[in-house]
Every structure is written in structure tokens, then in C-alpha cells.
Amino acid sequence: MPEERAHAPESTGQLRVLLPDGKRLEIPAGKTLQELSLTFRSSFPCDIVAARVDNDLKDLSHSPGPGSQVEFIDLYHQDGMRIYRRSLTFLLIAAARDLFPQGLVKVEHSLGKGLYCEIQGAGPLTRAGVAALERRMRELVRENLPFIKERMSVEEAREIFSGQGDTDKYELLKYRPKVHLDVYSLGGLRDYLYGYLVPGTGYLKHFALKFYMPGLILRFPDEGRPTALPPYEEQPKLFEVFREAENWGAILGVDTVGTLNSHIERGQGADILRVAEALHEKKVARIADIITREQERLKLVLIAGPSSSGKTSFAQRLRIQLLVNGIKTLPISMDDYFLDREKTPLDEKGDYDFEALEAVDVDLFNEHLLALIREEEVEVPTYNFKLGRRELGGRQLKLDKGRLLMLEGIHGLNERLTEAIPRGSKLKVYVSALTSLNMDRHNRIHTTDTRLLRRIVRDSQFRCHQAAETIKRWPSVRRGEEKNIFRFQEESDVMFNSALTYELAVLKNFAEPLLRDIPLDAPEYMEAKRLLHFLQYFLPFEPDEVPFNSILREFIGKSCFFS
């Protein structure tokens, strides 16, 4: 865990409670957080589900000692929403056991502002079956059954899960370094979901199930509006990419962290790595072949994706594969078309919003693109980031016959960026690290966590940023992605999944020391502790075998594409 350099406040016999309006109250110690939360319920717009106690996350069963500082967490907080979604997943698993006793719930991946799940071994799932499952979940909510937490040894937990048929969890816990863990139960069903749960099912009022053949989507709120479900978004292209990732996992024989660890433990990690990299290369080559077949109509390839998705390495690998097919590319940088600083729009906090499309001189950009496509020579600007203005320095570009323009940038999927270019003359590629590996059947690995760990490592390696700084900036990065990238992903022509099955075992070597450096009194401590808890389940895999053209090298260093 991160180094504990600070200590709890000096004991006064009282607790210090921080309320959302900034008030600080002192109250007697000796009660659980759940009991205390009843006193302050009216100060919060929605349910309290946890608390930050002396800057450490605690569930509501915890009793803070005298002198502790308490900040309650509701569903507007990302940790509160994680607890809600985790508890809702357990509710789904318990309800499915009641209705489909021979079935096994598998939580697959995010989809349509929810979680795509399947119930395996119980026959084909139907729309009526999903409706019955939602009714059973709501019955359990009305009964307000408790989630009972039991502390037990790892070996005892493994025996329980083995007896329940949870062999994936049994295998994973073999690698848990700590000797104890907290197992929750609901109506006699025990599970371990790698984090805290709400006290009881009565907290889980806001959800819905949607039949999505061959499985279902568990829909839930987000922390922006925790008492309402966001509109459902159909994402067929994203679903197909996750299906492809699942097939890749089957080829590798790795679908959970436990199976990955087993391969590494048996000395087979290098084989997993080589096959994963070969699958990447094959996919890039296929995209190059698509472009080659359509080269008569295509003039521009646009590459976009969220932070730390490996867009730059992908673009370089695609360039090489196009060269193999006899096609040369001309890169063009959107950064050189930023507006002068004083014309840059401001965000809601009054800061310059460099990620907004309005920060780009779209008219000039399109004028130059059209000229290049007509094989005219263009004097392109260079943006001086120090002075905050565009400058002309005689830099000329010309697109020779048979060459392709290639642009990598966050707005690449937004049609407004290249509105002067006919849609049929463009190929849009969406790149993201869509993690297919699960912790176990019930616990997925969040794509966001993989990208955050990539960014923490890269920022340390190449930007001299400490992990705390990267974690601090991450919510702002995520808001920009929601606004500028994710809502356009289904407009892409091709999707490339940059996740590598083995990568977290490599990133562990780099990320853990950086996360441990974050002290207990830092605001980013809780997130660092959560990520360290996550990484502890991976056996480390040394980076020496990672090829120099791997997307992973963009983050850990020694990439052949970067000087």
C-alpha cells in the first residue's frame, strides 16, 4: 500500500465530521459509520454508502476511533458509485441463482452505459427470462436483505468458492499475498468482489435490465446523476470489438487473471506475449489491407481514441503496414491549427479548454486539407506552445499522387473537424484499450484502470510527472473523453483494440513503486491504494520480452518509434 507518512489526528475522544457545505462538527466516537450516517442523511442529496476516514476509504460497518476525521461518501462520488455498481452486480448474481440455479453469471464488459453479462449453462436466455430476473432483483431490494461481511483466511475462502463451483475465484486467490480477506454473503450465497458493498439490498433502487442477445445489459446510474439511468446507447461496433477480444482470449487460453498467472508461473508468459503481439500485428495488417482495397476513393485516414490508448504507436505500425502494401502516408498535425491563445475557449472553471473542437481553426484546417488532396503545395503553420500562437516558417507540404493523408487526434471521429472532405474519402479508426481480461467471472477489469496505469507509467517515464499528479488530472481527462471522443466512437469505420492480455503483469513492475510513493495525507492516496490492491493479484512479468514496436513500449519506454 502507499507509504503511510501521516498519522490520524491526535485523539480527543471526539470524531471530526466534514459536511458537504464545509461545516466541521465534533461528535462522540463509539458508533459505526452506518449509525452515524443516519444523523447526517439530510445533508446529502442521495444515499451515503461509505466514508473517507483519515483519508482512507471505509465501508459503513467500520467504527472510527476517537480523534478520527470522517468525510461521508455518497453516490455523487466515484468511489460511492463503484460500491453501488459492485453491490448491484452481486444482486444480479444472487437473483440469477434463484431463477437459474444451473446457470453461471459472467460479467463481460461495459456496453450501452451498463454492463453486458451472460448466464452460461442455463439454456438460451430470453426476453421473458430477463424480465423475470429484473422482477426478482426488485423483490430482493424490497426485502432489504443485508450484505453480511465475514473476515476469513484465504484458504477458507478458496474452499468455499471451490464448493460453489467458482473455480476461477479459487484459482485467483491462490496468488493473493495477504492471508485474510472479507467475503460478503447475501441469502446464503458468498462472493468476493474486490471492494466494499452497501449495507443492504434496499440501497439498490436505481437499475434496469435489458435483453441483449445472447445475454443482458445491467443498466445503472453514473455519479453525475445517481438517481436516474442515463439514456441507453446502442453500440454494435463496440460489442463486436469486445467479441473479437473474447476470441483472442480463447486463442491464448487466458480469460482471467488466474489463468494468466498460471501461465506466467509455468514459464509460459513469453508465449502469451508473442501470440498477443502477433494478433495485434495481424489486426493492423488487416486494417492496412482495407485501406489498400479502397485506395482509389480514400484520401484521409483519421485515428482517434481516448488518453493512453496507444494511438501514436498504432499510427506508426499502420504506416509500416501500408508501406508493405506500397502506400506512402503524409502525416498532418492538428496541433498546428490551434487558435491563438487569446481566442481559445474557456471551460466551466474559466481555464483554457484546449481539448474543445472550438480551440482549432477548423476553417483553415479544412482549406489546407482540400488543397493537399488536390495535390497543391501548402504552407502549414507551426504552433508555438510557449507563446500561444501560430507561426509561419516556410514549412511546405505537398501530397504526391498515390499518397494518403494521415491524422491522429482526439477529434478525428467528429465529422465537424473535416467537414469539407466528403465522407467517402475518409476512413475513421477508433483506437482504445478495451480490456478483455477479467479478474474472475464476476469481476471485470475496467478499461479506464488499464489506461490510467499506462498513463501513470508514461507520465513518470517521459514527462517527469509523479503518480499523484496524473491521478489528480485524470477526472478532467475523463470529462474531456466523454465530451469529445466516446460519443463519436460508433461513427468509426474500424475499431482497433490496443489492450494486450499480458500488459498489466508488465505495468505492475513500473506502477507499484510510483503508487507506493503517494503518502497517506495526499488527496490521491485512496485511488493509489485501490490501484495497488488491484495490481496485487498479478504475478509480475519482466518487460525484456516486450518487442520494441509494441504499443506497450509507448508507455514503458524503448519504443522503436520514439527517440
C-alpha positions as CSV (number, residue, x, y, z in Angstrom):
1,M,0.0,0.0,0.0
2,P,1.1,3.7,-0.4
3,E,3.6,4.7,2.3
4,E,1.8,6.0,5.4
5,R,3.7,9.2,6.2
6,A,0.9,10.9,8.0
7,H,-0.9,9.9,11.2
8,A,-4.5,10.1,12.4
9,P,-5.3,13.3,14.3
10,E,-4.4,13.4,17.9
11,S,-7.1,11.6,19.9
12,T,-9.7,13.9,21.6
13,G,-12.4,11.4,22.3
14,Q,-14.4,13.0,19.6
15,L,-14.8,12.5,15.8
16,R,-14.4,15.3,13.4
17,V,-17.1,15.2,10.7
18,L,-16.7,17.2,7.5
19,L,-20.0,18.0,5.8
20,P,-20.6,18.9,2.1
21,D,-21.3,22.6,3.0
22,G,-17.8,22.9,4.6
23,K,-19.1,22.7,8.2
24,R,-16.9,20.7,10.7
25,L,-18.7,19.1,13.6
26,E,-17.3,17.2,16.6
27,I,-19.4,14.3,17.8
28,P,-18.7,11.4,20.2
29,A,-17.0,8.3,18.9
30,G,-18.2,4.7,19.5
31,K,-20.7,4.2,16.7
32,T,-20.5,2.6,13.3
33,L,-20.4,4.8,10.2
34,Q,-23.8,3.5,9.3
35,E,-25.2,4.6,12.6
36,L,-23.5,8.0,12.2
37,S,-24.7,8.4,8.6
38,L,-28.4,8.4,9.8
39,T,-27.6,11.6,11.7
40,F,-26.3,13.4,8.7
41,R,-28.6,11.9,6.0
42,S,-30.4,15.2,5.4
43,S,-27.1,16.9,4.5
44,F,-26.7,14.7,1.4
45,P,-28.7,14.7,-1.8
46,C,-28.6,10.9,-2.0
47,D,-27.6,7.8,0.0
48,I,-24.4,7.7,1.9
49,V,-22.6,4.4,1.1
50,A,-19.1,4.8,2.6
51,A,-16.7,7.3,4.2
52,R,-13.2,8.6,4.0
53,V,-11.8,8.1,7.5
54,D,-8.4,9.8,8.0
55,N,-8.1,9.8,4.2
56,D,-8.7,6.1,3.9
57,L,-11.9,4.5,2.3
58,K,-14.0,2.6,4.8
59,D,-17.4,0.8,4.5
60,L,-20.3,1.7,6.7
61,S,-19.7,-1.2,9.1
62,H,-16.5,0.5,10.3
63,S,-16.3,2.1,13.7
64,P,-13.9,5.1,13.6
65,G,-11.8,5.6,16.6
66,P,-11.6,8.7,18.8
67,G,-9.8,11.6,17.0
68,S,-10.6,10.4,13.5
69,Q,-11.7,12.7,10.7
70,V,-14.8,11.5,8.8
71,E,-16.0,12.6,5.3
72,F,-19.1,10.7,4.2
73,I,-19.2,9.5,0.6
74,D,-22.5,9.4,-1.3
75,L,-23.3,8.3,-4.9
76,Y,-22.0,11.5,-6.4
77,H,-18.5,10.4,-5.6
78,Q,-16.8,7.9,-7.9
79,D,-15.9,5.6,-5.0
80,G,-19.6,5.7,-3.9
81,M,-20.8,4.8,-7.4
82,R,-18.2,1.9,-7.6
83,I,-19.6,0.5,-4.4
84,Y,-23.2,0.8,-5.8
85,R,-22.4,-0.9,-9.0
86,R,-20.4,-3.7,-7.3
87,S,-23.4,-4.3,-5.0
88,L,-25.8,-4.3,-7.9
89,T,-23.7,-6.9,-9.6
90,F,-23.9,-9.1,-6.5
91,L,-27.7,-8.6,-6.5
92,L,-27.9,-9.8,-10.1
93,I,-25.8,-12.8,-9.3
94,A,-28.0,-13.7,-6.3
95,A,-31.2,-13.3,-8.3
96,A,-29.9,-15.4,-11.2
97,R,-29.0,-18.2,-8.8
98,D,-32.7,-18.2,-7.6
99,L,-34.1,-18.3,-11.1
100,F,-31.4,-20.2,-13.0
101,P,-29.8,-22.5,-10.4
102,Q,-27.7,-24.3,-13.1
103,G,-26.5,-21.1,-14.7
104,L,-23.3,-19.2,-14.1
105,V,-23.3,-15.4,-14.4
106,K,-20.4,-14.0,-16.3
107,V,-19.8,-10.2,-16.3
108,E,-18.2,-9.5,-19.6
109,H,-17.6,-5.8,-20.3
110,S,-19.2,-2.3,-20.4
111,L,-21.8,-1.6,-23.1
112,G,-24.5,0.9,-23.6
113,K,-23.9,2.8,-20.3
114,G,-24.1,-0.5,-18.4
115,L,-22.5,-4.0,-18.0
116,Y,-23.0,-6.7,-20.6
117,C,-23.4,-10.1,-18.8
118,E,-24.3,-13.6,-19.9
119,I,-25.8,-16.6,-18.0
120,Q,-24.0,-19.7,-19.1
121,G,-25.2,-23.2,-18.8
122,A,-28.9,-22.5,-18.3
123,G,-30.0,-22.6,-21.9
124,P,-30.7,-19.7,-24.2
125,L,-31.7,-16.5,-22.4
126,T,-34.9,-14.9,-23.5
127,R,-36.6,-11.5,-23.1
128,A,-39.1,-13.0,-20.7
129,G,-36.2,-14.6,-18.7
130,V,-34.5,-11.2,-18.4
131,A,-37.8,-9.5,-17.3
132,A,-38.3,-12.2,-14.6
133,L,-34.7,-11.7,-13.4
134,E,-35.3,-8.0,-13.0
135,R,-38.5,-8.7,-11.1
136,R,-36.6,-11.0,-8.7
137,M,-33.9,-8.3,-8.2
138,R,-36.6,-5.8,-7.3
139,E,-38.1,-8.3,-4.8
140,L,-34.8,-8.6,-3.1
141,V,-34.5,-4.8,-3.0
142,R,-37.9,-4.5,-1.3
143,E,-36.9,-7.2,1.3
144,N,-33.8,-5.0,2.1
145,L,-31.6,-8.1,2.9
146,P,-28.2,-7.4,4.5
147,F,-24.9,-7.9,2.7
148,I,-23.1,-9.7,5.5
149,K,-19.3,-9.3,5.7
150,E,-17.2,-12.1,7.1
151,R,-13.4,-11.9,7.6
152,M,-11.8,-15.3,6.9
153,S,-8.5,-16.8,5.8
154,V,-7.7,-17.0,2.1
155,E,-7.6,-20.8,2.3
156,E,-11.0,-20.9,3.9
157,A,-12.4,-18.6,1.2
158,R,-10.9,-20.8,-1.5
159,E,-12.6,-23.9,-0.1
160,I,-15.9,-22.1,0.0
161,F,-15.6,-20.9,-3.6
162,S,-14.5,-24.3,-4.8
163,G,-17.6,-25.8,-3.2
164,Q,-19.8,-23.2,-5.0
165,G,-18.2,-24.0,-8.4
166,D,-16.3,-20.7,-8.5
167,T,-13.1,-22.3,-9.8
168,D,-11.9,-19.1,-11.3
169,K,-12.0,-17.3,-8.0
170,Y,-10.4,-20.3,-6.3
171,E,-7.5,-20.1,-8.8
172,L,-7.1,-16.3,-8.5
173,L,-7.0,-16.3,-4.7
174,K,-4.0,-18.7,-4.8
175,Y,-2.0,-15.6,-5.7
176,R,-3.4,-13.2,-3.1
177,P,-0.4,-12.0,-1.0
178,K,-2.5,-11.3,2.2
179,V,-3.6,-14.1,4.4
180,H,-7.1,-12.8,5.1
181,L,-10.0,-11.2,3.1
182,D,-13.5,-10.0,3.5
183,V,-16.2,-12.2,1.9
184,Y,-19.8,-11.0,1.6
185,S,-22.9,-13.1,1.6
186,L,-26.5,-12.5,0.5
187,G,-29.1,-15.1,1.3
188,G,-26.5,-17.8,1.8
189,L,-24.6,-17.0,-1.4
190,R,-21.0,-16.0,-0.7
191,D,-18.9,-13.9,-3.1
192,Y,-15.8,-11.7,-3.2
193,L,-16.0,-8.6,-5.3
194,Y,-12.7,-6.9,-4.5
195,G,-14.2,-4.0,-2.7
196,Y,-16.8,-2.8,-0.3
197,L,-20.6,-3.2,-0.7
198,V,-23.6,-1.2,0.5
199,P,-25.1,-2.5,3.8
200,G,-28.2,-4.0,2.3
201,T,-30.2,-4.5,-0.9
202,G,-32.6,-1.7,0.0
203,Y,-29.9,0.8,-1.2
204,L,-30.1,-0.5,-4.8
205,K,-33.2,1.2,-6.1
206,H,-32.0,2.5,-9.4
207,F,-31.2,-0.1,-12.1
208,A,-32.8,-1.9,-15.1
209,L,-32.1,-5.0,-17.2
210,K,-32.1,-5.0,-21.0
211,F,-32.2,-8.2,-23.0
212,Y,-29.2,-8.1,-25.4
213,M,-28.9,-11.4,-27.2
214,P,-27.3,-13.7,-26.1
215,G,-27.1,-12.0,-22.7
216,L,-28.3,-8.9,-21.0
217,I,-27.2,-5.4,-20.0
218,L,-27.3,-4.4,-16.4
219,R,-28.0,-0.7,-16.5
220,F,-27.2,1.7,-13.7
221,P,-26.7,5.4,-12.9
222,D,-23.5,7.4,-13.0
223,E,-22.1,9.7,-10.4
224,G,-23.3,12.8,-12.4
225,R,-27.0,11.7,-11.9
226,P,-27.0,8.9,-9.4
227,T,-30.8,8.6,-9.0
228,A,-31.6,8.3,-12.8
229,L,-30.5,5.9,-15.5
230,P,-28.7,7.5,-18.5
231,P,-30.2,7.1,-21.9
232,Y,-29.4,3.7,-23.4
233,E,-26.9,3.9,-26.3
234,E,-26.7,1.2,-28.9
235,Q,-23.1,0.3,-29.6
236,P,-23.0,-2.6,-32.1
237,K,-19.4,-1.9,-33.3
238,L,-18.0,-1.7,-29.8
239,F,-19.8,-5.0,-29.0
240,E,-18.1,-6.7,-31.9
241,V,-14.7,-5.5,-30.8
242,F,-15.3,-7.0,-27.4
243,R,-16.4,-10.2,-29.1
244,E,-13.1,-10.2,-31.0
245,A,-11.2,-9.7,-27.8
246,E,-13.0,-12.6,-26.3
247,N,-12.0,-14.8,-29.2
248,W,-8.4,-13.6,-28.8
249,G,-8.6,-14.7,-25.1
250,A,-9.8,-18.1,-26.3
251,I,-6.8,-18.4,-28.7
252,L,-4.4,-17.5,-25.9
253,G,-6.2,-19.7,-23.4
254,V,-6.3,-16.7,-21.0
255,D,-9.6,-15.1,-19.9
256,T,-9.0,-14.3,-16.2
257,V,-6.1,-13.1,-14.1
258,G,-5.8,-16.5,-12.5
259,T,-5.2,-18.2,-15.9
260,L,-2.7,-15.5,-16.8
261,N,-0.8,-16.0,-13.5
262,S,-0.8,-19.8,-14.1
263,H,0.9,-19.4,-17.5
264,I,3.5,-17.0,-16.1
265,E,4.1,-19.3,-13.1
266,R,4.7,-22.2,-15.5
267,G,7.2,-20.1,-17.6
268,Q,4.8,-19.7,-20.5
269,G,4.4,-15.9,-20.2
270,A,6.6,-15.3,-23.2
271,D,4.4,-17.4,-25.4
272,I,1.3,-15.5,-24.3
273,L,3.2,-12.2,-25.1
274,R,4.2,-13.3,-28.6
275,V,0.8,-14.5,-29.6
276,A,-0.8,-11.3,-28.2
277,E,1.6,-9.2,-30.2
278,A,1.1,-11.3,-33.3
279,L,-2.7,-10.8,-33.0
280,H,-2.1,-7.1,-32.8
281,E,0.1,-7.2,-35.9
282,K,-2.4,-9.2,-37.8
283,K,-5.2,-6.8,-37.0
284,V,-3.1,-3.8,-38.1
285,A,-2.3,-5.6,-41.3
286,R,-6.0,-6.2,-41.9
287,I,-6.7,-2.5,-41.5
288,A,-3.9,-1.7,-43.9
289,D,-5.5,-4.1,-46.4
290,I,-8.9,-2.5,-46.1
291,I,-7.3,0.9,-46.9
292,T,-5.4,-0.6,-49.8
293,R,-8.5,-2.1,-51.3
294,E,-10.2,1.3,-51.1
295,Q,-7.2,3.5,-52.0
296,E,-8.9,4.8,-55.1
297,R,-11.5,6.6,-53.0
298,L,-9.6,7.2,-49.8
299,K,-7.7,10.5,-49.3
300,L,-7.5,10.7,-45.5
301,V,-7.1,8.3,-42.6
302,L,-8.3,9.7,-39.2
303,I,-7.1,8.0,-36.0
304,A,-8.8,8.9,-32.7
305,G,-9.1,7.4,-29.2
306,P,-9.0,8.3,-25.5
307,S,-5.9,9.0,-23.5
308,S,-3.3,6.3,-23.2
309,S,-4.9,4.1,-25.9
310,G,-1.6,3.9,-27.9
311,K,-2.8,5.9,-30.9
312,T,0.7,7.1,-31.8
313,S,2.2,3.6,-31.9
314,F,-0.8,2.3,-33.7
315,A,-0.4,5.1,-36.4
316,Q,3.3,4.2,-36.8
317,R,2.5,0.5,-37.2
318,L,-0.2,1.2,-39.6
319,R,2.2,3.4,-41.6
320,I,4.6,0.5,-41.9
321,Q,1.9,-2.0,-43.0
322,L,0.7,0.5,-45.6
323,L,4.3,0.7,-46.9
324,V,4.3,-3.1,-47.2
325,N,1.3,-2.6,-49.4
326,G,3.1,0.1,-51.5
327,I,1.2,3.1,-50.0
328,K,3.0,6.1,-48.5
329,T,1.4,8.3,-46.0
330,L,1.8,12.0,-45.2
331,P,1.2,12.9,-41.5
332,I,-0.5,16.1,-40.7
333,S,-0.8,17.5,-37.1
334,M,-4.0,19.1,-35.8
335,D,-1.9,20.8,-33.0
336,D,-0.5,23.2,-35.6
337,Y,-4.0,24.5,-36.2
338,F,-4.8,25.6,-32.6
339,L,-6.2,29.1,-32.4
340,D,-4.0,31.8,-30.8
341,R,-4.2,31.6,-27.0
342,E,-6.5,34.6,-26.5
343,K,-9.1,33.1,-28.9
344,T,-9.1,29.7,-27.2
345,P,-12.5,28.9,-25.5
346,L,-12.8,28.6,-21.7
347,D,-14.1,25.7,-19.8
348,E,-16.6,25.8,-16.9
349,K,-13.8,26.7,-14.5
350,G,-12.6,29.6,-16.6
351,D,-9.5,27.7,-17.8
352,Y,-8.4,27.4,-21.4
353,D,-10.1,24.4,-23.0
354,F,-7.5,23.1,-25.4
355,E,-9.5,19.9,-25.9
356,A,-12.6,21.6,-27.3
357,L,-13.0,21.5,-31.1
358,E,-13.5,25.2,-30.9
359,A,-9.9,25.6,-29.9
360,V,-9.0,24.5,-33.5
361,D,-9.1,26.7,-36.6
362,V,-11.4,24.3,-38.4
363,D,-11.9,26.5,-41.4
364,L,-8.1,26.9,-42.1
365,F,-7.6,23.2,-41.4
366,N,-10.2,22.2,-44.0
367,E,-8.9,24.7,-46.5
368,H,-5.4,23.1,-46.3
369,L,-6.8,19.6,-46.4
370,L,-8.6,20.3,-49.6
371,A,-5.6,21.9,-51.2
372,L,-3.4,18.9,-50.2
373,I,-5.9,16.5,-51.7
374,R,-5.8,18.5,-54.9
375,E,-2.0,17.9,-54.8
376,E,-1.3,21.6,-54.3
377,E,1.6,22.8,-52.1
378,V,0.5,24.3,-48.8
379,E,2.5,26.4,-46.3
380,V,1.4,24.8,-43.0
381,P,1.7,26.7,-39.7
382,T,3.6,25.6,-36.6
383,Y,2.1,26.2,-33.2
384,N,4.3,27.9,-30.7
385,F,3.0,26.5,-27.4
386,K,5.3,28.7,-25.4
387,L,4.0,31.9,-26.9
388,G,0.5,30.5,-27.5
389,R,0.2,31.4,-31.2
390,R,0.5,30.0,-34.7
391,E,3.6,30.9,-36.7
392,L,4.5,30.5,-40.4
393,G,8.1,29.4,-41.0
394,G,8.1,28.4,-44.6
395,R,7.2,24.7,-43.9
396,Q,5.7,23.4,-47.1
397,L,3.6,20.2,-47.5
398,K,2.5,18.5,-50.7
399,L,0.6,15.3,-51.1
400,D,2.1,13.3,-54.0
401,K,-0.1,11.2,-56.2
402,G,-0.9,7.8,-54.6
403,R,-0.1,9.0,-51.0
404,L,-2.6,9.2,-48.1
405,L,-3.0,11.9,-45.5
406,M,-3.0,10.6,-42.0
407,L,-4.2,12.5,-39.0
408,E,-4.0,11.4,-35.3
409,G,-6.0,13.4,-32.8
410,I,-8.8,13.4,-30.3
411,H,-11.4,14.9,-32.7
412,G,-10.7,12.6,-35.6
413,L,-14.1,10.9,-35.4
414,N,-16.0,14.2,-35.2
415,E,-17.3,15.0,-38.7
416,R,-17.1,18.7,-38.0
417,L,-13.3,18.5,-37.9
418,T,-13.0,17.5,-41.6
419,E,-16.5,18.6,-42.8
420,A,-15.1,19.9,-46.2
421,I,-13.9,16.4,-47.1
422,P,-16.5,14.0,-48.4
423,R,-17.3,11.2,-46.0
424,G,-16.5,8.6,-48.6
425,S,-13.0,9.9,-49.0
426,K,-12.2,9.3,-45.3
427,L,-11.5,6.2,-43.2
428,K,-12.0,6.7,-39.4
429,V,-10.2,4.4,-37.0
430,Y,-11.1,4.3,-33.3
431,V,-8.3,3.0,-31.0
432,S,-8.8,2.1,-27.4
433,A,-7.5,-0.4,-24.8
434,L,-10.7,-2.5,-24.4
435,T,-9.5,-4.9,-21.8
436,S,-10.9,-8.4,-22.3
437,L,-9.2,-10.0,-19.3
438,N,-11.4,-10.4,-16.2
439,M,-10.4,-10.8,-12.6
440,D,-12.8,-13.7,-12.5
441,R,-16.3,-14.4,-13.9
442,H,-18.0,-11.8,-11.7
443,N,-15.3,-9.1,-11.7
444,R,-14.2,-7.3,-14.9
445,I,-11.1,-5.2,-15.3
446,H,-12.1,-1.7,-16.1
447,T,-10.7,-0.3,-19.3
448,T,-10.3,3.0,-17.6
449,D,-8.0,1.5,-15.0
450,T,-5.7,0.0,-17.6
451,R,-5.4,3.3,-19.4
452,L,-4.8,5.2,-16.1
453,L,-2.0,2.8,-15.2
454,R,-0.5,3.2,-18.7
455,R,-0.6,7.0,-18.2
456,I,0.9,6.9,-14.7
457,V,3.9,4.9,-16.0
458,R,4.3,7.0,-19.2
459,D,4.0,10.3,-17.3
460,S,6.7,9.2,-14.9
461,Q,9.0,7.9,-17.7
462,F,8.7,10.7,-20.2
463,R,7.1,13.8,-18.5
464,C,8.6,13.8,-15.0
465,H,5.1,13.7,-13.5
466,Q,4.5,12.0,-10.2
467,A,1.7,9.5,-10.0
468,A,-0.3,11.8,-7.7
469,E,-0.3,14.5,-10.4
470,T,-1.5,12.0,-13.0
471,I,-4.3,10.7,-10.7
472,K,-5.3,14.3,-9.9
473,R,-5.7,15.2,-13.6
474,W,-7.4,12.0,-14.6
475,P,-11.1,13.1,-13.8
476,S,-10.5,16.2,-16.1
477,V,-9.1,13.9,-18.8
478,R,-12.1,11.6,-18.5
479,R,-14.6,14.5,-18.8
480,G,-12.9,15.5,-22.0
481,E,-13.1,12.0,-23.3
482,E,-16.8,11.8,-22.6
483,K,-17.4,15.1,-24.4
484,N,-15.0,14.8,-27.4
485,I,-14.4,11.1,-28.1
486,F,-16.7,8.4,-26.7
487,R,-19.9,9.9,-28.1
488,F,-18.4,9.6,-31.6
489,Q,-16.9,6.1,-31.3
490,E,-19.7,4.4,-33.2
491,E,-19.1,6.7,-36.2
492,S,-15.7,5.0,-36.8
493,D,-15.3,2.7,-39.8
494,V,-12.8,0.4,-38.0
495,M,-12.0,-0.2,-34.3
496,F,-8.6,-1.3,-33.0
497,N,-8.3,-2.8,-29.5
498,S,-4.9,-1.8,-28.3
499,A,-5.2,-3.8,-25.0
500,L,-2.7,-6.6,-24.5
501,T,-3.6,-9.6,-22.4
502,Y,-0.3,-9.7,-20.6
503,E,0.3,-5.9,-20.2
504,L,-0.8,-5.5,-16.6
505,A,1.7,-8.1,-15.4
506,V,4.4,-5.9,-17.0
507,L,2.9,-2.5,-15.9
508,K,2.9,-3.8,-12.3
509,N,6.7,-3.6,-12.2
510,F,6.6,0.1,-13.1
511,A,3.4,1.3,-11.5
512,E,3.6,-0.2,-8.0
513,P,6.7,1.8,-6.8
514,L,5.1,5.0,-8.2
515,L,1.8,4.4,-6.4
516,R,3.5,3.5,-3.1
517,D,5.2,6.9,-3.2
518,I,1.9,8.6,-2.6
519,P,1.6,9.5,1.1
520,L,-1.4,8.9,3.3
521,D,-2.2,12.6,3.6
522,A,-2.3,13.1,-0.2
523,P,-5.8,13.5,-1.7
524,E,-4.8,10.9,-4.3
525,Y,-4.0,8.3,-1.6
526,M,-7.3,6.4,-1.8
527,E,-7.1,6.0,-5.6
528,A,-3.5,4.8,-5.3
529,K,-4.4,2.3,-2.6
530,R,-7.3,1.0,-4.8
531,L,-4.9,0.5,-7.8
532,L,-2.3,-1.2,-5.7
533,H,-5.0,-3.6,-4.3
534,F,-5.9,-4.4,-7.9
535,L,-2.3,-5.0,-9.0
536,Q,-1.5,-7.3,-6.1
537,Y,-3.3,-10.1,-7.9
538,F,-1.0,-10.1,-10.9
539,L,2.2,-12.1,-10.9
540,P,4.9,-9.7,-12.3
541,F,6.3,-10.3,-15.8
542,E,9.6,-8.7,-16.8
543,P,9.5,-6.3,-19.7
544,D,12.6,-7.7,-21.5
545,E,10.5,-9.8,-23.9
546,V,8.2,-6.9,-25.0
547,P,9.1,-6.2,-28.6
548,F,10.3,-2.7,-29.4
549,N,7.4,-1.9,-31.8
550,S,4.8,-3.0,-29.2
551,I,2.1,-0.5,-28.2
552,L,3.1,-1.1,-24.6
553,R,6.6,0.4,-25.3
554,E,4.9,3.7,-25.8
555,F,4.3,3.7,-22.0
556,I,7.2,1.7,-20.6
557,G,9.9,3.1,-22.9
558,K,12.4,1.8,-25.5
559,S,9.9,2.0,-28.4
560,C,11.5,2.0,-31.8
561,F,9.0,4.7,-32.9
562,F,10.2,7.3,-30.4
563,S,13.6,8.9,-29.9
